Amino acid sequence: MLGWELPPHNSGGLGVACYHMSKALALTGAKVDFVIPYRAEHPEIDFMEIHSATDLTPLDRYGLGAYDSSTVIDKTFSKADINDLKDMRGVQKRYVEYVESIALSLEPDVIHAHDWLTMEAGIRAKEITGAPLIVHVHATEFDRSGNESGNQLVHEVEYQGLIMADRIIAVSNITKNIIIEKYGIPADKIEVVHNAIDVTSFDDGYQYDLSTYKYLEALKDEGYTIISTITRFTIQKGLVNFLRAAAKACSRYDKLVFLLVGDGELRDELIELTTDLGIADKVFFTGFVRGKQWRDAYSVSDVFVMSSVSEPFGLTALEAAYHGNAIILTRQSGVGEVLNSVFRYDYWDEDVLADQMIGIATSKALKDTLKADVKKEYSKISWFDVAQTFIRIYKSMQKVGIS
Amino acid sequence: MSKRGIVLYLHAHQPLRVRKYSVFDTAINHDYFNDSVNNSGQNNEQIFKKVADKSYRPMNAVLEKLLATHPEFKLSLSITGVFIEQAEQWAPDVLESFKRLVATGRVEVVAETYYHSLAFFYSLDEFERQVEAHRAKIRELFGVETQVFRNTELSYNDSMAKWADKHGFKGILAEGWDPILEWRSPNFVYRPAGTEKIALLLKNYRLSDDIAFRFSDKNWPDWPLSADTYNDWVNTSATDKSIVNLFMDYETFGEHQWEDTGIFSFYESFINKWLENPDNTCYTVSGAIDAFEPVGEISMPKTVTWADTERDLTAWLGNSMQQEALRYIYSLEDDIMRTNDQSLIDDWSKLQTSDHVYYMCTKWSNDGDVHAYFSPYESPYDAFLYYINVVRDLRWRLHHYHKTGGLNG
């Protein structure tokens, strides 16, 4: 496995997905070697071997930015300065060189690379070992850049990775279609494997602490409905539309408050927007939270909105469902392919979102039915089924020979 | 000794679907059913015209032809008030063809609630108003009196039979469900428990559903079903019995089973074959009751319907959204009636049509089988959302009338 992050040093869903799929694969009997670009303790990981490509600390994690391709300096490998640790391309180059150095000794049956960050390393590993390359697409540059064009260099890396892959795994049909339409990859090379949720990982004695979001609890007692989203504040996430819909909803029904959990480049702009819209007192920004505060954010909220302009999957929706939220998703979110008991809207359709939020807030029956029904659905989605699918895919692939 | 016969009964209905009525319409726009968007799924005019072409026109032509060919061919129809209103606006020729059928004297019209509602279970006053409104509409349109009653979705229980008995109906229709019938056959006339004069006709669901549900199912071992085979089955079922009650939705013909499945020619040739045998005939529902005495008494203390494997009301009242929606709508009854505002009363009545809550059913989506039922909405939750926004608008209008209360939520 070639990845960019693992919990607890992740900045989003990619690390979580990599962790759970590796764990399920290991428990299914596969031997997993996982390469990451930094060095750190992973106290909960004993089911696979972690290989650190550099001696960077996890503190440098955010400097690397698993998702943030907008700051990539447009230079090719030959120009990248191998000693410039803060530079993404530099780190990627060191990552490739590390993979080149260990690839043969690991004798992989298959190389499983996650997203553009590790695609070049995957291609090199395939060239060196002759093992088949699986490129697992959690997000494309088209998703990360929202409606903008994205970084051309990243597009090229993605295109090359998709071409060189022996098999492509997409986390949703939405992503599969992007790969077909934007990169011109034949459909039969791509297999959709949806992410899952490991409910047992939540079953760790956690109890919701009412005092974490005490003010919000007080509002709930007064009949307010808490509508949350937990995400990175990037253009991909559609938060401007979300806040506009929030303002529209408040104009019709004012017992609503909005909890925006996370951080990102759009934070200041979003705060400004709430004042422009006159709903600043109804929107709560927590910043980036982890652990208990993160889980309590799910627990305090009644409704979870995934407002993404383009969301390849969207694991947070499953997490929110686990914590008893009614779920609203954009039609542009891949997780909608595995959930039926949800509201859906187009990310730009603020009136529809406002209507759905008010509908849930003003009808206990609707809220309760949504919560109960979606619980029945996510509990059927298992990482072990995902691992079984991977094993089948691995076995179907033959060594392609050293080139 | 009367001849054994098939009792053909078709139920014609189209709901007035609620458009995508949002919270931004509430208290501003009071039109709930007028969606002019093409293929929106809630464009009632477009849907009615489509079904008229696919089902009502061709099937009525088949029925007219059979009536002209066979003096013994008879059948019964129920046509809801909301259907008639839509036909009057958008397909008057369809209504004319129904009139021609009834004018033969061999097509009986069955009584029911005007709005295809579940009012019996919520408000007896409203229920009786709707039955009377339907009787009056049928009288006005066809010049006939209804004599046999069926309630929405063939829902039935002992107290409904007693009600129909007391109100002068000579017969009532229900599902011939095995757990109720046990060893008894649905192919006889029965008497509902605790009644004096009324007769009970029970749907032969196997033979009815062979046509209504299974006819075009390629996974069904008996697909494709020929008229010969089906005629054999019906003859076998009728052996030493009085009647075979074939009750189904009118829209089975052409809408649920499309023309290219051969459903029209199948039906026509089945009738031809059935009537070839001189021992066989057809009855209207009243005709069957006149021809045969009840052979025994049947009790259904709990409500039985013709829906799903459960044969109960859970498709309409199974979840809390459905229960809330109907509780809200019926709680408005007194305030609505005392406005004497006919357009408000009409809107409220149209919202009682059972289809609205059927679209909110979640029992299939939980099995992941979301395509097992038909709904014009993306999800049951959307159906509820639009409906509840309309309920709020009704409250707002009432608030305007009565200058008090009613705006909670």
Interface residues (C-beta under 8 A of the other chain):
Chain A: K248 A249 R252 Y253 N340 S341 V342 F343 R344 D351 V352 A354 D355 Q356 I358 G359 T362 S363 K364 A365 L366 D368 T369 L370 D373 K376 E377
Chain B: S22 V23 F24 T26 N319 S320 M321 Q323 E324 A325 T362 S365 N366 G368 V370 E378 S379 P380 Y381 D382 F384 L385 I388 N389 G409
